[in-house]
């Protein structure tokens, strides 16, 4: 639930496209400029010719072999509804990306809205109830972009406004992911969005430096109208572009208070620390390997008994492109929740937003009480990109079937079965489609 917001993000997106984890055309198709007359110099492109408009639709179903009584795929968020079709996203937007070849000043922006069942989790903190429907709305991106030729050989980029986090291997936008379901790290170990300013200094062709300030995790401005506390948060890190772009590394940290002042005394005094490293290696033209390591900790000693909560995990991805229309994807992961604080399930549609806002969230449930739990999951999937040209249809289509097994590696029974009892593991099988115009 994330967009890499800088020019250095391009190798990551290119690698994803190579391995076919992104199997659709970009969500924002560029408007073509009128061709210049033969033998005449090309006229400078109008600013409006660089705008990109887009519409993207995602829907799918995850079948749960346990047929849990609460119909919840515990361990999954965006795909948490068991055995029922979901219209996850209708993603609409307009934007102008920065020119990656710009040597002087360049300006851009991005405005993107989402409607669907995913909005229950992407909504900004303290955005209020949207009724009892699982189908909700959200403003995902609203930011301005600036490239400057200042100080470094590659210049400095700025992003200001509302934006998806640059942290993590997976994103809110499904077209850049390998699988329909998300990893434990994406669901429970990372922010989704920020409001603030992020700077990326392109120091050399190899090194990028990141620094930013924002209102916190999934928050906007104004206490209790978009922010759950009154403190700022900070982001920083480094990006590396190695082996001619065949190996990229992005290491970022986010630090700041994240507890709601409604329920936590002196909430602004306790920081939450997020750290994440993603390495992507394009091993061959067909094989791409990705590794992600993650750590999160909250300083507040009153959130759970016996110390402060923390979690850590690793996710490994492999993708092999059989041809231009089909790729095989594999993800293996482990995620340890030391105090059973971060991994949770939500039966009420508004509880994900309520619990971050410090409002009542009675239907939230956790894993194995009273012990550290290590979750493991193995997911095998396909990315299929059938051509629509033969049917004279517009857009691009991706279909992503998958089979997944989740278990508690440390023992215990965090998953529910059909009788309402607990079990150690669960198989889920499903697929989604992503249609973009």
N, C-alpha and C positions, 0 to 999 in steps of 0.2 A: 503495500500500500504506500510508488515513489519514482520521482523523476530526477535524474541527474541533471542539474540545472546549468551546467557550465559547458564551455567548449571542450574541455577534457572529457566530458561524458560521452562524446562521440565514439571513441573506441569501444566503450561498453555497449552502446546501442548497436554499433556495427558488428561486434562479436555476437550479440544476441541474434541479430538478423542472420548471420552466417550459419549459426547452429540451428536456425529455424525455431528458436524459442519465440521469436517474433515472426509470425507467419502471415501477417497481414500487411497491406500497404500502410504507410504512416497515417495516423488518425486525421491529420490535417493535410489534405492534398493541396499543393501549391497551385495558385491561379496562374496560367501561362500568359506570358507577355506576347503581344502581337509580333510576328516575325518581321525583321527588317527587309526592305526591298532589296532585290538582288543588286550586287555591285555597289550598294550604298553602305556607308558606315552604320554600324548598329547604334540605334538611338539609346540613350541612357534609360534604364528601366525606371518606370514610375514607382513611387513608394508603395502605391496600392497594389502593384503587380507582385510584390513580395509577400503579401498577406496569404495566410493559410487558413482555410475553413475546413471544418470536419464534423462528421457524425459517425459515431461508432456504437454498435449494439452488441451486448454480450448476454447470453442466457445459457442455462444448463441445469443439470440434475446430478446429485451425488446419492447413490443408493448405498444404504448401510445394512450389512449382513446381519447385524444384531437387532435391527428394527427397534431402536430404543424407544421406550415408552414416552419420553419427553420429545421425541423427534429431533434430537440435537446430536450433530456430529461433534462430540467433544474433542478438543484439540484443533478444531477448524473454526474460523470466524466467518469470512466471506462466503464460505460454503457450509455453514453450520446447519442448514435445514436438511434433514434426512428424508430421502425418498419422495421428493417433491420438486417439481420444476421451479426455477427461480429466474426472473428477469433481473440479472445482477446490475447491469448498467445500460443506460442510454447517455452517452457522453457526447456533449456538444461544445464546440469551442471555436475560437478565432484567435490568431496570433501572428506575430512576425518574429521569427527567431533571429538571433544575431548571426551575421555572416562570419563563419569560422576563418575566412581569409582576409577579414578586414584589418587594415594596417592603421587606419585613423579612427575617428569616432563613428560608432554605429549604435542605432537605437532599435529597440523591439519591445514586445509586450506579449502577454498570454492571458486569455480569459477563457475559463473552462468550467462548465457546470455539469453535474451528474444527477440523474434520477434513476432509482432502482433500489434493490435490496441491499447493495453494498453501502449505500449512504448511511445506514444505521451505524456503521463503524467509522466512516470518514468524516462525519459531521463535526463541526467545531464545538469545543466544550461550551456548555451553557447556552446552547442554541435552542433550548426549549423542546417541549413535546411536539411531535408531528402526528399525534393520534395513535391508533392501534394498528395501522397498516405497516407491513414490512417494506412496502414500496415508499421510499422517502426521497428527499431532495437535498442537494449540497452544492456549495460553491467550492470547487477544488482548487482553482488557480485564479488569481487576479493580481498580476504583477507587471512591473515595467523592467526593462533590461537596458543596460548601457555597457558598451565596450569602449575603453579608453586606451590610448597609446602610452600610458604613464609608466614610468619607472623601470619596467621589465621588458625583455625582448619581445614577449608576446602580448604585452599590455595587461590590463586589469579589467575584469568583468564585474558588474554589479547587478544584483537582482533585489528588488524592493517591493514588498507587498505580501500577498498570501501565496504560498507555494508549497508543493509537495516536498517532503524531505529528500535530500540527496543521499541519505544513508541507506545501505542495504542492497542486496542483490535483486530483490523483487520490488515491484511497483504497484501502485493503485491501477494504473493503465494496464489492462490485461494483454494488450498487444505486444508488450515487451517481456512477458513471462513465458516460461516453458510449460507451465502446468495450470490447470484450472484451480486446484486447491493451492493454498499458500503454505509456506514453511512455518514452523513454530517461531523462528526468529522474526519473520515479518509480522506475524500475528501478535506476539507477546514481548518481543525484545527490542522494539524500535518505535520511534515516533512515526506518525503518518504525515503530519503537516506542520507548518510554522507560519507565523506572521512576523516579519522583520526585514532585515537586510543581510544579504550574503555576498561576500567578496571572494573572487577567485583571481589570484595573481598567477599568470603564466610566466613563471620565472625563466624557464628554458623550454626547449621542445620536450624535455623529459620530466620536469618538475612543475607541479602546480601547488600553490598554497591556498588553503581555504580559511576564512575567518568570518564570523557572523554574530549578530545579536538578534534575539527574537523574544517573543512573549512567553515561550514555553512549548510544551508538547501539545499539539492539536488545539492551540488556543489562538484567540485574537485579542483585540484591545478591550478595555473597560471591565473592571472587576464585576463578576456575576452577570455580565452580559456578553461574555466571550472569553474571559480568563477566569480560572479557578483560584488564582492568587495574585498578589501584587508585585511579584518579583520578575526580573529579567532572567533570560538564559543565554548561554553562549555556545557557539559551535566553532570548531577548528579542526584542521587536519592537513593531510598531504595526499596528492595524487601523483602517481608515477606512470609514465608511458615508455615501456621498455621493448627491446627486440623489434624495433621498427613498428611498434603498435600491436604486435602479436601478444604482448603481455602487459596488462594494465593492473595497477593496484590502487585502491582508494581506501584510505584509513581516516575515519572521522570520529570525533567525540562531541557529545552534547551534554552540557552541565547546567543545572539550574533547579530551583524548587518546583515541584510538580503536584504537591498535595493540595486539596481544596481547603480554603480557609473556613468553609462552613462547618467542617467536621474535624479538622486537625488543628489543635492549638499551636500557635507559632509556626504555622505551615511554611512561612517564608524563610525560616531558619534552617531547613533541612533540604539538602540538595539531592537530586537524582542524577546518576551518572550513566550515560549510554556510551558504549564504545563498540565500533564495528569496523571490520576490515574485509574487503572483497578483492579477490585476485582472480583475473580472467586470463586464461591462456588459450590462444588459438593454436592448438598443437599441429593441426593440418588444415587443409582447405575444408575438410568435412567434419573434423572432430574439434570440439571446444570444451574445455574443462574449467569449472568455476569452483572456488572455495570461499566460504564465508565463516568468519569467527566473530562472536558477539558476547558482550557482557553488559549487564545492567544491575545497578544497586541503588537503593534509597537509604539515606542517612537517618530517617525518622525511626526511632526505637519503639514507637508506640503503635506502629501499623500491625505488627504481628507479635506474638509472645516470643520470648527468648531471642532477642537480637533484631538486627535489621534485615529486611528481605533483599535477596540478590538472585540472579539467574544468569546462566551462561550456556552457550551452545555453539555448535558447528554444523554447517550444511555443505555437502559436496554435490556438485552437479556434473553430469556428463551428457553431451548431446552429439549425435552422429547424423549428419545429413545424408540419407540414402540417395536422394536426387533432389531436384528443385521443388518437388511437391510433398515430400515425405521425410520426416526426421524422427529418430528414436531418442527419448529423453529419460534420464534416470536421476533421481535425487535421494540421497541418504542423509539423515540428520539425527542429531541428538541434542536435547535441550533439558537442562537441569534447573528446576525451580526449588531453591533451597528451603523456602518457607511456605510454599504453596500460595504465594501472593500474586504472581504475575499471570499464570495460566488459569483461565476461567472460562465458563460457559454462561450464556445469557438466554433465558427463556422469554423475557419480555423485550419487545422491540425497542423500547426507549432506555433500557438499563445500561447499555454501553455508554451512552452519553451521560446518564444520570450518575453513574459511579465515578466518572471523571470530574463531574461538576460538584460532587458532594451532596447529591440528592438521594432520596431513598431508591434502592435498587434491590428489592426483595427476592428477585428470581435468580440472582447471580449464584452460581455454584462452582466449586473448585474440584481439585483432584483428590489426593489421598491425604486426609487431615492428619496433622501431627507429625509429619515426616517429610524429608526431602524427597522429591520425585524427579526421576530422570525419564523423560519421554523420548522414545525412538520412533522414527517413521521412515518407511521406504516406499517411494512412489515411482512407478514405471508408466510412461505415457508416450503418445505419438502426437506429432504435429502434422496435420494433413491440410494442404493448401490446394484444393481443386480449382481449376481454371473456370472462370465464369464467362469467358469470351465466347465459348461455343454456344452458350445459351443467350448471348447478346444481353447479358445482365450487367449493370454497373457495379462498381465496388470490388472488394476483395473479401474472401471468406477463409476462415481458419476453423478447423474442427480439432479438438484436443481430448481424445479419450484417455482415461487413466485408471489404474488400479493402485490402491494404497493400503498399507498395513501400518497401524499405530499400536504401540504397546508401551507399558510402563517397564522400562529396563531395570528399574530399581525394585521391582515388586509392587504389590498393591493392586487395586482395582479401580482406576479412575473412570472407566467407561461403563455406560449403562446398557443393559440388555432389554429384551421385550417385556419381561415381567417386572421391570423397575429395579432389578438387582444390579450388582456390579460385576464387571469382568476385567481381565487384565489387558485384553487386546481387541482390535476390531478391524475388519476388512471393509473398505469402501470402494465402490466402482462407479465411475460416472464419466461425463463428458460435457463440454460446453461448445458453443460456437461464438466466433467473433466476426461480425460483419462490419466492414468500414467503408465509408464513402469519402 
